[in-house]
Amino acid sequence: MKNFLKNTKGSIALISMLVIASFVLLLAVGMAENSISTGYQYVNNSMDSISSNYAEGCFEEAIHRIEQDSAFSGYTFNFTDGNCIISVAGTNPKTIDVTLNYLDYSQTFRGTVDITQVGHALNATLSTWTEI
């Protein structure tokens, strides 16, 4: 019995070290997981903002073209890393659908504009603008 007790003198320290090391490992893995998740959220929010800006630009271009030519029915704009597909339906008000494909993201927006004629000029007034 005495020999058995002599051989276990460092066992408490070893077990304590294993428990502490396991806890530290779990903490490190949790922190890394949280950091990666936060990074993905930042990228998604950033891409959402960028794609919304591109879509608004395409929408404004559609309004400008409608003011120049009331028969404008749509167009596809190609740019670096993506494209913007515009389709116009209706007479007055006109419904403008903008589908933006940017990198791996795709969003579709719909806007409605009222067209009024002042002399020879057409003026478009925005009624609605939403993501669909």
DRENDO-1510 file (C-alpha; in Angstrom, 1 decimal, always signed):
<recs>
REC; n; res; u; v; w
REC; 1; MET; +0.0; +0.0; +0.0 .
REC; 2; LYS; +2.8; +2.4; +0.8 .
REC; 3; ASN; +4.4; +1.9; -2.7 .
REC; 4; PHE; +1.1; +2.7; -4.4 .
REC; 5; LEU; +0.8; +6.1; -2.5 .
REC; 6; LYS; +4.4; +7.0; -3.3 .
REC; 7; ASN; +3.8; +6.6; -7.1 .
REC; 8; THR; +0.8; +8.9; -7.1 .
REC; 9; LYS; +2.4; +12.1; -5.7 .
REC; 10; GLY; +2.1; +14.1; -8.9 .
REC; 11; SER; -1.2; +12.8; -10.1 .
REC; 12; ILE; -3.2; +15.8; -8.6 .
REC; 13; ALA; -1.0; +18.2; -10.4 .
REC; 14; LEU; -1.3; +16.3; -13.6 .
REC; 15; ILE; -5.1; +16.1; -13.4 .
REC; 16; SER; -5.3; +19.8; -12.6 .
REC; 17; MET; -3.1; +20.6; -15.5 .
REC; 18; LEU; -5.3; +18.6; -17.9 .
REC; 19; VAL; -8.5; +20.3; -16.6 .
REC; 20; ILE; -7.0; +23.7; -17.0 .
REC; 21; ALA; -5.6; +22.9; -20.5 .
REC; 22; SER; -9.0; +21.6; -21.6 .
REC; 23; PHE; -10.7; +24.8; -20.4 .
REC; 24; VAL; -8.2; +27.0; -22.1 .
REC; 25; LEU; -8.5; +25.1; -25.4 .
REC; 26; LEU; -12.4; +25.4; -25.2 .
REC; 27; LEU; -12.0; +29.1; -24.6 .
REC; 28; ALA; -9.7; +29.6; -27.5 .
REC; 29; VAL; -11.9; +27.6; -29.9 .
REC; 30; GLY; -14.9; +29.6; -28.8 .
REC; 31; MET; -13.2; +32.9; -29.3 .
REC; 32; ALA; -12.0; +31.9; -32.8 .
REC; 33; GLU; -15.5; +30.8; -33.7 .
REC; 34; ASN; -16.9; +34.1; -32.6 .
REC; 35; SER; -14.3; +36.1; -34.5 .
REC; 36; ILE; -15.0; +34.2; -37.7 .
REC; 37; SER; -18.8; +34.7; -37.3 .
REC; 38; THR; -18.3; +38.4; -36.7 .
REC; 39; GLY; -16.2; +38.7; -39.8 .
REC; 40; TYR; -18.9; +37.0; -41.9 .
REC; 41; GLN; -21.5; +39.4; -40.5 .
REC; 42; TYR; -19.3; +42.4; -41.4 .
REC; 43; VAL; -18.8; +41.1; -45.0 .
REC; 44; ASN; -22.6; +40.5; -45.4 .
REC; 45; ASN; -23.5; +44.0; -44.1 .
REC; 46; SER; -20.9; +45.6; -46.3 .
REC; 47; MET; -22.0; +43.7; -49.4 .
REC; 48; ASP; -25.6; +44.6; -48.6 .
REC; 49; SER; -24.7; +48.3; -48.5 .
REC; 50; ILE; -22.7; +48.1; -51.7 .
REC; 51; SER; -25.3; +46.2; -53.6 .
REC; 52; SER; -28.0; +48.7; -52.5 .
REC; 53; ASN; -25.9; +51.6; -53.8 .
REC; 54; TYR; -25.4; +49.9; -57.1 .
REC; 55; ALA; -29.2; +49.1; -57.4 .
REC; 56; GLU; -30.1; +52.7; -56.6 .
REC; 57; GLY; -27.7; +53.8; -59.3 .
REC; 58; CYS; -29.4; +51.5; -61.8 .
REC; 59; PHE; -32.8; +52.6; -60.7 .
REC; 60; GLU; -31.8; +56.3; -61.2 .
REC; 61; GLU; -30.5; +55.4; -64.7 .
REC; 62; ALA; -33.8; +53.7; -65.5 .
REC; 63; ILE; -35.7; +56.9; -64.4 .
REC; 64; HIS; -33.4; +59.0; -66.5 .
REC; 65; ARG; -34.0; +56.8; -69.6 .
REC; 66; ILE; -37.7; +56.8; -69.0 .
REC; 67; GLU; -37.7; +60.6; -69.0 .
REC; 68; GLN; -35.8; +60.6; -72.3 .
REC; 69; ASP; -37.9; +57.9; -73.9 .
REC; 70; SER; -41.3; +56.8; -72.4 .
REC; 71; ALA; -41.1; +53.5; -74.4 .
REC; 72; PHE; -38.0; +52.4; -72.5 .
REC; 73; SER; -38.6; +48.8; -71.4 .
REC; 74; GLY; -35.3; +47.7; -69.8 .
REC; 75; TYR; -31.6; +47.1; -70.1 .
REC; 76; THR; -28.8; +45.1; -68.6 .
REC; 77; PHE; -25.8; +47.0; -67.3 .
REC; 78; ASN; -22.5; +45.1; -66.9 .
REC; 79; PHE; -19.9; +46.3; -64.6 .
REC; 80; THR; -16.9; +44.9; -62.7 .
REC; 81; ASP; -17.9; +41.9; -60.6 .
REC; 82; GLY; -21.6; +41.9; -61.6 .
REC; 83; ASN; -24.5; +43.3; -63.6 .
REC; 84; CYS; -27.8; +45.1; -63.1 .
REC; 85; ILE; -30.9; +44.0; -65.0 .
REC; 86; ILE; -33.6; +46.6; -65.4 .
REC; 87; SER; -37.1; +45.8; -66.5 .
REC; 88; VAL; -39.9; +48.4; -66.9 .
REC; 89; ALA; -43.6; +47.6; -67.0 .
REC; 90; GLY; -46.9; +49.6; -67.1 .
REC; 91; THR; -47.7; +52.9; -68.5 .
REC; 92; ASN; -48.5; +55.3; -65.7 .
REC; 93; PRO; -47.4; +54.6; -63.1 .
REC; 94; LYS; -44.4; +52.6; -64.4 .
REC; 95; THR; -43.1; +49.7; -62.3 .
REC; 96; ILE; -39.3; +49.3; -62.4 .
REC; 97; ASP; -37.7; +46.1; -61.3 .
REC; 98; VAL; -33.9; +46.1; -60.7 .
REC; 99; THR; -32.1; +42.9; -60.2 .
REC; 100; LEU; -28.5; +43.3; -59.0 .
REC; 101; ASN; -26.0; +40.5; -59.2 .
REC; 102; TYR; -22.8; +41.5; -57.4 .
REC; 103; LEU; -20.1; +38.9; -56.6 .
REC; 104; ASP; -22.1; +36.1; -55.0 .
REC; 105; TYR; -25.0; +38.4; -53.9 .
REC; 106; SER; -28.3; +38.9; -55.7 .
REC; 107; GLN; -30.9; +41.4; -54.7 .
REC; 108; THR; -34.1; +42.5; -56.4 .
REC; 109; PHE; -35.7; +45.9; -55.9 .
REC; 110; ARG; -39.0; +47.3; -57.2 .
REC; 111; GLY; -39.9; +50.9; -57.6 .
REC; 112; THR; -42.9; +52.8; -58.9 .
REC; 113; VAL; -42.7; +56.1; -60.7 .
REC; 114; ASP; -45.4; +58.5; -61.8 .
REC; 115; ILE; -44.8; +60.1; -65.2 .
REC; 116; THR; -46.0; +63.6; -65.8 .
REC; 117; GLN; -45.5; +65.6; -69.0 .
REC; 118; VAL; -44.5; +69.3; -68.8 .
REC; 119; GLY; -44.4; +70.7; -72.3 .
REC; 120; HIS; -42.1; +68.3; -74.2 .
REC; 121; ALA; -40.4; +67.0; -71.1 .
REC; 122; LEU; -41.3; +64.0; -69.1 .
REC; 123; ASN; -40.8; +64.1; -65.4 .
REC; 124; ALA; -40.7; +61.0; -63.1 .
REC; 125; THR; -41.8; +61.1; -59.5 .
REC; 126; LEU; -40.8; +58.2; -57.2 .
REC; 127; SER; -43.7; +56.7; -55.4 .
REC; 128; THR; -42.2; +53.5; -53.9 .
REC; 129; TRP; -38.9; +51.8; -53.6 .
REC; 130; THR; -38.6; +48.5; -51.8 .
REC; 131; GLU; -36.5; +45.3; -51.8 .
REC; 132; ILE; -38.5; +42.3; -52.9 .
</recs>
